[in-house]
Amino acid sequence: MGRLSERFIKIWLAIPRWFGKFLLSAITIYVFWTYFINGLKNIFTVDTKALVVSLVVSGMIIFLYNKAKKAESE
């Protein structure tokens, strides 16, 4: 493994697990939202409304996931 990839792995592993899942799901929701609403041409333009929607939905998904995990462990 190269130095750059080792550095990226160390940085990624230092991020808390819940934040990594939140970030990945927010990006995924944003891409799908933009693709289905605005089309493929506008997928790389940052729309603040779509970004806020994706962050809120991602937050709700992570909240429900953590709540289910906590109830499962009890």
Secondary structure, 3 states (H helix, E strand, C coil): CCHHHHHHHHHHHHCCHHHHHHHHHHHHHHHHHHHHHHCHHHCCCCCHHHHHHHHHHHHHHHHHHHHHHHHHHC
